[in-house]
């Protein structure tokens, strides 16, 4: 009997920093409803992700997937760049 692996956890977000080597900071926005008051709130989380070829620029929409721990704070890697930033 073969067991199938679960799909890796993935998120999408916007690159807010690319100043480190092979690392980008991705801001993931999620919408939650307040448990008592019912107000819809927008919550942001900043996640460090591994970018092997330094292809991401600030403002890019990227998809990230969970990976093994690469450093103390880096546990995600960039799987693909969804949209590039608009330059004028």
MMTF fields as JSON, N, C-alpha, C and O atoms, coordinates in Angstrom:
{
  "mmtfVersion": "1.0.0",
  "mmtfProducer": "UNKNOWN",
  "numBonds": 351,
  "numAtoms": 352,
  "numGroups": 88,
  "numChains": 1,
  "numModels": 1,
  "chainsPerModel": [1],
  "groupsPerChain": [88],
  "chainIdList": ["A"],
  "bondAtomList": [4, 2, 8, 6, 12, 10, 16, 14, 20, 18, 24, 22, 28, 26, 32, 30, 36, 34, 40, 38, 44, 42, 48, 46, 52, 50, 56, 54, 60, 58, 64, 62, 68, 66, 72, 70, 76, 74, 80, 78, 84, 82, 88, 86, 92, 90, 96, 94, 100, 98, 104, 102, 108, 106, 112, 110, 116, 114, 120, 118, 124, 122, 128, 126, 132, 130, 136, 134, 140, 138, 144, 142, 148, 146, 152, 150, 156, 154, 160, 158, 164, 162, 168, 166, 172, 170, 176, 174, 180, 178, 184, 182, 188, 186, 192, 190, 196, 194, 200, 198, 204, 202, 208, 206, 212, 210, 216, 214, 220, 218, 224, 222, 228, 226, 232, 230, 236, 234, 240, 238, 244, 242, 248, 246, 252, 250, 256, 254, 260, 258, 264, 262, 268, 266, 272, 270, 276, 274, 280, 278, 284, 282, 288, 286, 292, 290, 296, 294, 300, 298, 304, 302, 308, 306, 312, 310, 316, 314, 320, 318, 324, 322, 328, 326, 332, 330, 336, 334, 340, 338, 344, 342, 348, 346],
  "bondOrderList": [1, 1, 1, 1, 1, 1, 1, 1, 1, 1, 1, 1, 1, 1, 1, 1, 1, 1, 1, 1, 1, 1, 1, 1, 1, 1, 1, 1, 1, 1, 1, 1, 1, 1, 1, 1, 1, 1, 1, 1, 1, 1, 1, 1, 1, 1, 1, 1, 1, 1, 1, 1, 1, 1, 1, 1, 1, 1, 1, 1, 1, 1, 1, 1, 1, 1, 1, 1, 1, 1, 1, 1, 1, 1, 1, 1, 1, 1, 1, 1, 1, 1, 1, 1, 1, 1, 1],
  "groupList": [{"groupName": "UNK", "atomNameList": ["N", "CA", "C", "O"], "elementList": ["N", "C", "C", "O"], "formalChargeList": [0, 0, 0, 0], "bondAtomList": [1, 0, 2, 1, 3, 2], "bondOrderList": [1, 1, 2], "singleLetterCode": "X", "chemCompType": "L-PEPTIDE LINKING"}],
  "groupTypeList": [0, 0, 0, 0, 0, 0, 0, 0, 0, 0, 0, 0, 0, 0, 0, 0, 0, 0, 0, 0, 0, 0, 0, 0, 0, 0, 0, 0, 0, 0, 0, 0, 0, 0, 0, 0, 0, 0, 0, 0, 0, 0, 0, 0, 0, 0, 0, 0, 0, 0, 0, 0, 0, 0, 0, 0, 0, 0, 0, 0, 0, 0, 0, 0, 0, 0, 0, 0, 0, 0, 0, 0, 0, 0, 0, 0, 0, 0, 0, 0, 0, 0, 0, 0, 0, 0, 0, 0],
  "groupIdList": [1, 2, 3, 4, 5, 6, 7, 8, 9, 10, 11, 12, 13, 14, 15, 16, 17, 18, 19, 20, 21, 22, 23, 24, 25, 26, 27, 28, 29, 30, 31, 32, 33, 34, 35, 36, 37, 38, 39, 40, 41, 42, 43, 44, 45, 46, 47, 48, 49, 50, 51, 52, 53, 54, 55, 56, 57, 58, 59, 60, 61, 62, 63, 64, 65, 66, 67, 68, 69, 70, 71, 72, 73, 74, 75, 76, 77, 78, 79, 80, 81, 82, 83, 84, 85, 86, 87, 88],
  "secStructList": [7, 7, 7, 7, 7, 7, 7, 7, 7, 3, 3, 3, 3, 3, 3, 3, 3, 3, 3, 3, 6, 6, 3, 3, 3, 3, 3, 3, 3, 3, 3, 3, 3, 7, 6, 6, 6, 7, 7, 3, 3, 3, 3, 3, 3, 3, 3, 3, 3, 3, 7, 6, 6, 7, 7, 7, 7, 6, 6, 7, 3, 3, 3, 3, 3, 3, 7, 1, 7, 7, 1, 1, 1, 7, 7, 3, 3, 3, 3, 3, 3, 3, 3, 7, 7, 7, 7, 7],
  "xCoordList": [0.843, 0.0, 0.888, 1.769, 0.655, 1.463, 0.721, -0.499, 1.474, 0.883, 1.236, 2.356, 0.269, 0.517, 0.871, 0.344, 1.753, 2.151, 1.158, 0.553, 0.999, 0.132, 0.835, 2.064, 0.061, 0.643, 1.294, 0.779, 2.426, 3.078, 2.221, 1.502, 2.309, 1.55, 2.087, 3.298, 1.184, 1.622, 0.807, -0.361, 1.441, 0.817, 1.204, 2.175, 0.451, 0.823, 0.947, 0.229, 1.855, 2.063, 2.877, 3.208, 3.19, 3.908, 5.289, 5.426, 6.31, 7.678, 7.823, 7.535, 8.273, 8.455, 9.932, 10.277, 10.813, 12.236, 13.029, 12.69, 14.093, 14.994, 16.448, 17.304, 16.737, 18.071, 19.056, 20.264, 18.563, 19.447, 19.828, 19.145, 20.918, 21.342, 20.515, 20.456, 19.872, 19.069, 17.892, 17.393, 17.444, 16.312, 15.44, 15.942, 14.129, 13.174, 12.204, 11.964, 11.646, 10.615, 9.287, 9.106, 8.364, 7.065, 5.994, 5.94, 5.143, 4.045, 2.782, 2.301, 2.254, 1.05, -0.115, -0.061, -1.165, -2.347, -3.465, -3.758, -4.087, -5.238, -6.376, -6.146, -7.597, -8.778, -9.458, -9.779, -9.677, -10.326, -11.454, -11.445, -12.411, -13.516, -13.249, -12.875, -13.44, -13.238, -14.238, -15.422, -13.752, -14.596, -15.764, -16.831, -15.595, -16.664, -17.483, -18.713, -16.817, -17.514, -17.92, -18.786, -17.32, -17.706, -17.11, -17.402, -16.285, -15.676, -14.651, -13.893, -14.639, -13.675, -12.371, -12.328, -11.298, -9.997, -9.0, -9.106, -8.048, -6.971, -5.716, -5.241, -5.185, -3.991, -2.826, -2.985, -1.65, -0.461, 0.588, 0.759, 1.295, 2.392, 3.579, 3.437, 4.748, 5.962, 6.726, 7.023, 7.041, 7.702, 8.973, 8.959, 10.077, 11.32, 11.3, 11.007, 11.613, 11.584, 12.888, 13.51, 13.289, 14.526, 14.296, 13.381, 15.131, 15.07, 16.447, 17.347, 16.602, 17.911, 18.609, 19.819, 17.897, 18.544, 18.341, 18.635, 17.852, 17.619, 16.798, 17.164, 15.695, 14.869, 13.76, 13.203, 13.425, 12.295, 12.704, 13.794, 11.808, 11.988, 10.883, 9.858, 11.086, 10.072, 8.806, 8.856, 7.677, 6.404, 5.901, 4.756, 6.718, 6.296, 5.305, 5.423, 4.334, 3.439, 4.103, 4.427, 4.31, 4.984, 4.175, 3.351, 4.437, 3.876, 5.015, 6.082, 4.802, 5.836, 5.303, 4.104, 6.2, 5.833, 6.694, 7.839, 6.121, 6.837, 7.954, 7.763, 9.117, 10.273, 10.931, 10.502, 11.955, 12.685, 13.346, 13.557, 13.675, 14.331, 15.675, 16.558, 15.809, 17.041, 17.936, 19.147, 17.362, 18.112, 17.215, 16.17, 17.624, 16.844, 15.442, 14.488, 15.305, 13.997, 13.451, 12.354, 14.172, 13.756, 13.3, 14.109, 11.971, 11.397, 10.533, 9.803, 10.602, 9.798, 10.725, 11.844, 10.26, 11.017, 10.054, 8.878, 10.57, 9.764, 9.583, 10.56, 8.323, 8.086, 7.94, 8.433, 7.265, 7.156, 6.791, 6.207, 7.154, 6.777, 5.487, 5.476, 4.416, 3.109, 2.997, 2.658, 3.28, 3.26, 4.464, 4.827, 5.076, 6.182, 5.637, 4.516, 6.433, 5.984, 5.881, 6.566, 5.027, 4.823, 5.801, 5.795, 6.653, 7.584, 7.123, 6.641, 7.278, 6.837, 7.997, 7.8],
  "yCoordList": [-1.179, 0.0, 1.243, 1.385, 2.125, 3.334, 4.489, 4.609, 5.321, 6.495, 7.714, 7.849, 8.595, 9.82, 10.944, 11.029, 11.786, 12.939, 14.062, 14.219, 14.835, 16.007, 17.095, 17.161, 17.932, 19.035, 20.021, 20.239, 20.621, 21.578, 22.831, 23.235, 23.43, 24.634, 25.774, 25.977, 26.512, 27.618, 28.86, 28.779, 30.01, 31.302, 32.233, 31.979, 33.298, 34.322, 35.644, 35.9, 36.472, 37.759, 38.686, 38.37, 39.844, 40.893, 41.067, 41.089, 41.19, 41.374, 42.809, 43.766, 42.945, 44.279, 44.61, 45.769, 43.592, 43.855, 42.771, 41.59, 43.185, 42.228, 42.62, 42.353, 43.238, 43.757, 42.686, 42.927, 41.51, 40.432, 39.562, 39.559, 38.832, 37.932, 36.656, 35.987, 36.318, 35.105, 35.025, 33.933, 36.159, 36.188, 37.381, 38.473, 37.174, 38.266, 38.226, 37.171, 39.386, 39.467, 39.632, 40.568, 38.712, 38.693, 39.038, 38.45, 39.999, 40.385, 39.666, 39.884, 38.807, 38.033, 38.678, 38.866, 39.014, 39.652, 38.622, 37.936, 38.522, 37.646, 38.442, 39.391, 38.061, 38.771, 37.891, 36.734, 38.444, 37.72, 38.551, 39.78, 37.869, 38.536, 38.516, 37.481, 39.665, 39.752, 38.838, 38.825, 38.077, 37.062, 37.65, 37.037, 38.805, 39.399, 40.423, 40.382, 41.333, 42.452, 42.185, 42.882, 41.203, 40.856, 41.735, 41.541, 42.695, 43.57, 42.786, 41.978, 43.032, 42.385, 43.157, 44.363, 42.433, 43.069, 42.462, 41.295, 43.262, 42.83, 42.678, 43.647, 41.471, 41.219, 40.905, 40.2, 41.437, 41.269, 40.481, 40.652, 39.608, 38.836, 38.956, 38.807, 39.226, 39.299, 37.99, 37.553, 37.368, 36.072, 36.184, 36.753, 35.64, 35.595, 34.34, 33.25, 34.499, 33.38, 33.326, 34.354, 32.121, 31.89, 32.139, 31.573, 32.987, 33.303, 33.0, 33.839, 31.816, 31.302, 32.18, 32.384, 32.704, 33.448, 34.955, 35.673, 35.445, 36.88, 37.496, 38.542, 36.853, 37.33, 38.266, 38.99, 38.273, 39.065, 40.513, 40.797, 41.414, 42.836, 43.311, 42.644, 44.447, 45.001, 45.297, 45.952, 44.815, 45.032, 43.836, 43.846, 42.803, 41.601, 40.79, 40.711, 40.19, 39.216, 37.856, 37.465, 37.13, 35.841, 34.77, 35.057, 33.545, 32.391, 31.734, 31.499, 31.433, 30.806, 29.49, 29.35, 28.528, 27.233, 26.952, 27.394, 26.207, 25.853, 24.881, 23.971, 25.065, 24.216, 23.868, 24.325, 23.071, 22.746, 24.018, 24.953, 24.078, 25.284, 25.532, 24.673, 26.724, 27.098, 27.954, 28.006, 28.62, 29.406, 29.582, 28.941, 30.447, 30.65, 31.164, 30.76, 32.038, 32.648, 32.336, 32.785, 31.589, 31.354, 29.915, 28.989, 29.73, 28.399, 28.295, 27.317, 29.267, 29.291, 29.506, 29.993, 29.14, 29.428, 29.929, 29.567, 30.763, 31.319, 30.236, 29.697, 29.918, 28.901, 29.54, 28.997, 30.695, 31.383, 32.842, 33.222, 33.646, 35.054, 35.152, 34.859, 35.564, 35.615, 36.839, 36.715, 38.014, 39.249, 40.085, 40.179, 40.69, 41.598, 42.988, 43.332, 43.773, 45.123, 45.986, 45.754, 46.965, 47.87, 49.024, 49.722, 49.232, 50.349, 51.379, 51.042, 52.627, 53.69, 54.417, 55.346],
  "zCoordList": [0.0, 0.0, 0.0, 0.849, -0.942, -1.025, -0.368, -0.475, 0.303, 0.937, 0.112, -0.381, -0.031, -0.788, 0.168, 1.277, -0.274, 0.532, 0.357, -0.704, 1.402, 1.319, 0.507, 0.479, -0.141, -0.895, 0.071, 1.167, -0.322, 0.57, 0.74, -0.174, 1.91, 2.197, 1.339, 1.25, 0.712, -0.144, 0.158, 0.538, -0.019, 0.202, -0.941, -1.653, -1.113, -2.086, -1.351, -0.385, -1.812, -1.174, -2.053, -3.196, -1.483, -2.204, -1.587, -0.363, -2.425, -1.951, -1.438, -2.156, -0.186, 0.392, 0.606, 0.835, 0.533, 0.674, -0.045, 0.025, -0.74, -1.385, -1.143, -1.987, -0.022, 0.248, 0.713, 0.723, 1.098, 1.532, 0.334, -0.69, 0.48, -0.584, -0.535, 0.497, -1.66, -1.812, -0.843, -0.57, -0.324, 0.593, 0.27, 0.004, 0.292, 0.133, 1.301, 1.889, 1.632, 2.656, 1.925, 1.146, 2.187, 1.521, 2.549, 3.629, 2.195, 3.072, 2.608, 1.496, 3.473, 3.175, 3.916, 5.131, 3.177, 3.757, 3.829, 2.85, 5.002, 5.152, 5.761, 6.511, 5.443, 5.927, 6.964, 6.693, 8.151, 9.234, 9.806, 9.733, 10.369, 11.037, 12.538, 13.089, 13.205, 14.644, 15.343, 15.006, 16.315, 16.938, 17.732, 17.784, 18.344, 19.159, 18.386, 18.414, 17.702, 17.066, 15.618, 15.088, 14.975, 13.621, 12.543, 11.363, 12.915, 11.921, 11.091, 11.628, 9.793, 8.914, 8.991, 8.747, 9.338, 9.508, 8.536, 8.16, 8.144, 7.263, 8.118, 8.71, 8.18, 8.977, 8.05, 7.054, 8.388, 7.562, 8.322, 9.529, 7.597, 8.16, 7.219, 6.005, 7.782, 6.974, 7.121, 8.233, 5.983, 5.953, 5.122, 4.03, 5.643, 4.865, 4.009, 4.499, 2.725, 1.788, 1.002, 0.736, 0.637, -0.107, -1.596, -2.195, -2.181, -3.61, -4.192, -4.145, -4.732, -5.135, -6.167, -6.064, -7.153, -8.241, -8.143, -9.099, -7.025, -6.81, -7.941, -8.477, -8.301, -9.405, -8.955, -9.78, -7.675, -7.184, -6.942, -6.444, -7.304, -7.055, -6.125, -5.983, -5.499, -4.601, -5.392, -6.433, -4.896, -5.561, -6.348, -6.8, -6.528, -7.252, -6.426, -5.203, -7.1, -6.462, -6.636, -7.757, -5.532, -5.6, -4.877, -4.009, -5.261, -4.579, -3.816, -4.382, -2.526, -1.711, -1.165, -0.92, -0.976, -0.417, 0.803, 0.89, 1.745, 2.963, 2.626, 1.82, 3.236, 2.983, 4.313, 5.372, 4.241, 5.464, 5.988, 5.217, 7.268, 7.794, 7.112, 7.112, 6.532, 5.842, 6.721, 6.505, 7.7, 8.679, 9.894, 10.003, 10.797, 12.02, 11.73, 12.394, 10.759, 10.484, 9.094, 8.761, 8.282, 6.898, 6.713, 6.754, 6.504, 6.349, 5.095, 4.936, 4.216, 2.998, 1.811, 1.973, 0.609, -0.601, -1.674, -1.689, -2.566, -3.646, -4.704, -5.223, -5.022, -6.046, -7.418, -8.407, -7.495, -8.786, -8.575, -7.56, -9.566, -9.574, -10.396, -11.592, -9.743, -10.418, -11.321, -12.498, -10.778, -11.581, -11.192, -10.02, -12.201, -11.962, -11.632, -12.009, -10.931, -10.577, -11.829, -12.825, -11.755, -12.881, -12.738, -11.724, -13.762, -13.749, -14.761, -15.843, -14.394, -15.29, -15.902, -16.685]
}
